[in-house]
Amino acid sequence: MNSYLTALNSLQIPQKKSQKLVAVSFFSGGGGLDLGLSLAGFDFRYANDEVQYYCDTLTYNFPHCITEAQDIKQLTGDKIKDLINGVPISLIAGGPPCQSFSILGKRGSFDDSRGQLVYDYIRLINELQPKAFIFENVPGLLTLNNGEDWNNLFYHFEVETGYELYTDILNAADYGVPQIRKRVFVIGFQKPTEFKFPEKEYRNPSNLELSNMSLPCWIPSKLALENVEGLYNHDIRIHGDRVRSRYEQIPQGGRDRIDHTDRIDPEKPSGTVLVGSKAGGGRPHIHPYLPRHITVREAARLQSFPDWYKLLGTSTAQYRQIGNAVPPLLARAVGRSIHSALSNLKSKELVH
């Protein structure tokens, strides 16, 4: 087994519950953000998503976490506090649905009902009063309506919560994920603190800046696609002869002109793993060596989910959970920075 897979499959959620780093999540999806933050030391006690299949995945992989399939508009902070026995919350995590913000979506922004869900997220932050929160979304959010929507959103986070905010765009490939995937993060702290986003751990091979030369190069996608036979979620989609013949003609790193699906270049990180859709939306990438779409497990590997992490539900639901997820290794890097900031804040409080 190669070094990437060895490291990936050594990841384990700490079994011992933490009373000091209790976390809850909303819009939890397939649990990529929750998994990465758990690996950074946070203990998730409650997770919510309106899709039952996604909650089934969360329940299976986080057996000690209470999960609920419920519309966030129906949730209250008091109810959640009761469910977790009133334990103080260190972190709230979530990424409200990004389809209305994505460059791949209709960019309807806050006119879209899904875009309004971010305000319920802010409401629950105010009701639960965590020490910190994390909001993540697609970078396209920054440019919607010439930046007006982003300014509006940032204003609401700042004014309505009163938290100290930090924001940045991070690329998953810089943190050991074999995939080019950028996400915008907003990190909020209830009290003034010293927070820094995580330093890059890997570099783009074409970046020859001396300050980065000591870092290892981005991980190529081929390392994520080895030894998948017999694994859970590795169900190969059967294509017709015409599609297989067409895919065989597409060079590695090329794009199919008919369904606009990209074929992976095995020597580079893959492009952003997309949501699979029977309705003709974003489709999984084409395997670099075989004339077929990558499986859910292969997509999960590209997202940095370990092999023990199971995705439940229909095939479409599994692809959606993977395609919408924050790569766990990226989430772990951000989580470690939040953990460090909270620890430093506590140390200062003890001194004073």
C-alpha positions in Angstrom: 0.0 0.0 0.0 1.4 3.4 -0.9 2.2 6.1 1.6 -0.9 8.2 1.0 -3.3 5.2 1.6 -1.3 4.0 4.6 -1.5 7.5 6.2 -5.2 7.8 5.2 -6.3 4.5 6.7 -4.4 5.2 10.0 -6.8 8.0 10.7 -9.1 7.3 13.6 -11.6 9.3 15.6 -10.5 9.5 19.3 -12.7 7.1 21.3 -12.4 9.1 24.6 -15.0 11.8 24.9 -13.7 15.4 25.4 -15.7 17.6 27.8 -13.6 20.6 26.8 -14.0 20.4 23.0 -17.7 19.6 22.5 -19.0 20.4 19.0 -22.2 20.3 17.0 -22.8 20.6 13.3 -25.5 21.6 10.9 -25.9 20.9 7.2 -23.7 18.0 8.0 -24.1 16.0 4.8 -21.8 13.0 4.5 -19.7 14.2 7.5 -16.4 15.4 5.9 -16.2 18.5 8.0 -17.2 16.6 11.1 -14.7 13.9 10.5 -11.8 16.3 9.9 -12.7 18.3 13.0 -13.0 15.1 15.1 -9.5 14.2 13.9 -8.4 17.6 15.2 -9.8 16.7 18.7 -13.3 18.0 18.7 -16.0 15.8 20.1 -19.3 15.9 18.1 -22.3 15.4 20.2 -25.0 16.5 17.8 -25.3 16.6 14.0 -28.2 17.7 11.7 -29.1 17.4 8.1 -32.6 17.4 6.5 -31.7 14.3 4.3 -32.3 11.0 6.2 -29.7 9.1 4.1 -27.0 11.6 5.2 -28.0 11.1 8.8 -27.8 7.4 8.4 -24.1 7.8 7.3 -23.4 10.1 10.3 -25.0 7.6 12.7 -23.0 4.8 11.4 -19.6 6.6 11.5 -20.3 8.6 14.6 -22.2 6.2 16.8 -21.9 8.4 20.0 -23.2 11.5 18.2 -27.0 12.3 18.2 -28.1 12.8 14.6 -31.4 14.3 13.4 -33.0 14.5 10.0 -34.9 17.8 10.4 -35.4 21.1 8.7 -33.0 23.6 10.4 -35.8 26.1 10.6 -37.5 23.9 13.1 -34.4 23.6 15.4 -33.9 25.7 18.5 -30.8 26.1 20.7 -32.7 25.1 23.8 -33.7 21.7 22.2 -30.1 21.0 21.2 -28.9 21.9 24.7 -31.3 19.5 26.2 -30.2 16.7 23.8 -26.6 17.1 24.8 -27.4 17.5 28.5 -26.4 21.2 28.7 -22.7 20.6 28.0 -21.0 23.9 27.0 -20.3 24.0 23.3 -16.8 24.9 22.0 -17.5 24.7 18.3 -20.4 24.9 15.8 -19.6 23.7 12.3 -21.5 23.9 9.1 -21.7 24.8 5.5 -25.2 25.8 4.4 -26.1 24.4 0.9 -23.8 25.9 -1.7 -25.7 25.2 -4.9 -27.1 28.7 -5.0 -23.6 30.2 -4.6 -21.6 27.8 -6.8 -20.3 28.7 -10.2 -21.8 25.4 -11.2 -25.2 26.4 -9.9 -27.6 29.0 -11.1 -25.9 31.6 -8.8 -29.3 32.7 -7.5 -27.7 33.6 -4.3 -29.8 34.8 -1.5 -32.9 35.0 -3.7 -32.8 31.2 -3.6 -34.5 29.6 -0.6 -31.3 27.6 0.1 -29.4 30.8 0.3 -31.6 31.9 3.2 -30.6 29.0 5.3 -27.4 30.7 6.3 -29.5 33.1 8.5 -30.8 30.1 10.4 -27.2 29.1 10.9 -26.4 32.5 12.4 -29.6 32.3 14.6 -28.4 29.0 16.1 -24.9 30.4 16.7 -26.6 33.1 18.8 -28.8 30.7 20.6 -26.1 28.2 21.5 -23.2 30.7 22.1 -20.3 28.5 21.2 -16.7 29.6 21.9 -16.1 29.4 18.1 -17.9 28.6 14.8 -16.8 27.6 11.4 -18.7 28.4 8.2 -17.4 27.1 4.9 -18.6 27.4 1.3 -17.5 27.7 -2.3 -15.2 30.6 -3.3 -17.8 31.7 -5.9 -19.7 33.2 -3.0 -17.2 36.0 -2.9 -18.0 37.2 -6.4 -21.8 36.9 -6.5 -23.5 40.1 -7.6 -20.1 41.9 -7.7 -19.3 40.9 -4.2 -22.5 42.5 -2.7 -23.8 39.1 -1.4 -20.5 38.3 0.3 -20.4 41.8 2.0 -24.0 41.3 3.1 -23.3 37.8 4.5 -20.1 38.9 6.3 -22.0 41.9 7.7 -24.6 39.6 9.2 -22.0 37.3 10.7 -20.2 40.2 12.2 -23.0 42.4 13.5 -25.5 39.7 14.5 -23.1 37.4 16.3 -20.6 40.0 17.5 -17.9 37.3 17.0 -14.3 38.2 15.9 -14.1 36.9 12.3 -11.2 35.5 10.2 -11.6 34.5 6.6 -9.5 32.9 3.9 -9.7 30.6 0.8 -7.8 27.3 1.2 -7.0 24.7 -1.4 -7.3 21.1 -0.2 -4.3 20.0 -2.3 -2.1 22.2 0.0 -3.0 19.9 2.9 -2.4 16.5 1.5 -5.6 15.9 -0.4 -5.0 14.5 -4.0 -7.6 16.9 -5.4 -7.8 20.6 -6.4 -10.6 21.9 -4.3 -10.9 25.4 -3.0 -13.2 26.5 -0.1 -13.8 29.8 1.6 -13.8 29.6 5.4 -15.2 32.1 8.0 -14.0 31.3 11.5 -15.6 33.2 14.4 -14.5 33.5 18.0 -16.7 34.7 20.9 -13.7 36.3 22.6 -10.7 38.2 21.0 -8.0 35.6 20.2 -5.0 35.0 18.1 -6.0 32.8 15.2 -4.0 31.9 12.1 -5.2 29.7 9.3 -3.0 26.6 8.8 0.3 26.9 6.9 0.5 25.0 3.7 1.8 21.5 4.0 2.3 20.7 0.3 3.1 22.8 -2.7 2.1 23.1 -6.4 5.1 21.5 -8.3 5.0 24.5 -10.7 5.4 26.9 -7.8 9.2 27.6 -7.6 9.2 30.2 -4.9 12.1 29.5 -2.5 9.9 29.8 0.5 7.9 26.8 -0.6 10.7 24.5 -1.9 11.1 22.6 1.4 7.5 21.4 1.1 6.6 18.1 -0.6 4.7 18.4 -3.9 1.0 17.9 -4.2 -0.1 14.3 -4.0 -1.0 12.8 -7.5 -4.5 11.3 -7.9 -3.1 7.9 -8.9 -2.2 7.2 -5.3 -5.8 7.4 -4.3 -7.0 4.9 -6.9 -4.9 1.9 -6.0 -6.2 -1.3 -4.2 -9.9 -0.5 -4.2 -11.1 -4.0 -5.1 -13.6 -5.4 -2.6 -14.0 -2.2 -0.6 -17.4 -0.9 0.6 -18.8 1.8 -1.8 -16.8 0.5 -4.7 -19.7 -0.3 -7.0 -18.7 0.1 -10.6 -21.2 1.8 -12.8 -21.8 -0.1 -16.1 -21.7 2.0 -19.2 -23.0 1.2 -22.6 -20.6 0.4 -25.5 -20.9 3.8 -27.0 -20.0 5.6 -23.8 -17.1 3.2 -23.1 -15.8 3.7 -26.6 -16.0 7.4 -26.3 -14.3 7.5 -22.9 -11.5 5.3 -24.3 -10.6 8.1 -26.8 -10.4 10.9 -24.2 -6.8 11.5 -23.1 -5.8 11.7 -19.4 -6.5 15.3 -18.3 -9.0 15.7 -21.2 -12.7 16.3 -21.3 -15.6 14.5 -22.9 -17.4 16.8 -25.3 -20.7 15.1 -25.0 -21.3 15.0 -21.2 -18.5 17.4 -20.3 -16.9 14.9 -17.9 -13.2 15.3 -17.1 -10.8 12.4 -17.3 -8.3 12.4 -14.4 -4.6 13.0 -15.1 -3.1 10.4 -12.7 0.1 12.4 -12.2 -1.7 15.4 -10.8 -4.3 16.0 -8.1 -7.8 15.5 -9.7 -10.1 18.4 -10.4 -12.9 19.1 -7.9 -14.9 15.9 -7.1 -18.4 16.7 -8.3 -21.9 15.6 -7.2 -23.2 12.7 -9.3 -26.7 13.3 -10.7 -29.1 11.1 -12.6 -30.7 14.3 -13.9 -27.6 15.2 -16.0 -26.0 17.5 -13.5 -22.3 17.2 -12.4 -20.9 13.8 -13.0 -18.1 11.8 -11.4 -14.8 12.0 -13.1 -13.7 9.4 -15.7 -11.1 7.0 -14.3 -7.6 7.7 -15.7 -6.9 4.1 -16.8 -10.4 2.6 -17.3 -13.3 3.8 -19.6 -15.7 4.4 -16.7 -16.7 6.9 -14.1 -14.9 6.6 -10.8 -16.8 4.8 -8.0 -18.0 6.4 -4.8 -15.0 4.8 -2.9 -12.6 6.2 -5.5 -14.2 9.6 -5.1 -14.0 9.3 -1.3 -10.3 8.5 -1.6 -9.8 11.6 -3.7 -11.6 13.6 -0.9 -9.3 12.0 1.8 -12.0 9.8 3.5 -10.4 6.7 5.0 -11.6 3.3 3.7 -13.4 2.5 7.0 -15.7 5.4 6.5 -18.9 4.1 4.9 -21.4 6.2 2.8 -25.0 4.9 3.1 -28.1 5.4 1.0 -28.7 5.1 -2.7 -25.9 5.4 -5.2 -26.9 8.9 -6.0 -27.1 9.8 -2.3 -23.6 8.4 -1.8 -22.1 10.4 -4.7 -23.9 13.6 -3.4 -22.4 13.1 0.1 -18.9 12.8 -1.3 -19.3 15.6 -3.9 -20.6 18.1 -1.3 -18.1 17.2 1.5 -15.2 19.2 2.8 -12.1 17.0 2.5 -11.4 15.6 6.0 -7.7 16.4 5.8 -8.5 20.0 5.0 -11.0 20.2 7.8 -8.4 18.6 10.2 -5.9 21.3 9.3 -8.4 24.1 10.0 -9.6 22.3 13.1 -6.1 22.1 14.6 -5.7 25.9 14.1 -9.0 26.5 15.9 -8.0 24.1 18.7 -4.7 25.9 19.1 -6.4 29.3 19.3 -8.9 28.1 21.9 -6.1 26.5 23.9 -4.1 29.8 23.9 -7.2 31.7 24.9 -7.8 29.5 27.9 -4.1 29.8 28.9 -4.4 33.5 28.9 -7.6 33.4 31.0 -5.9 31.2 33.6 -3.0 33.7 33.8 -5.3 36.6 34.4 
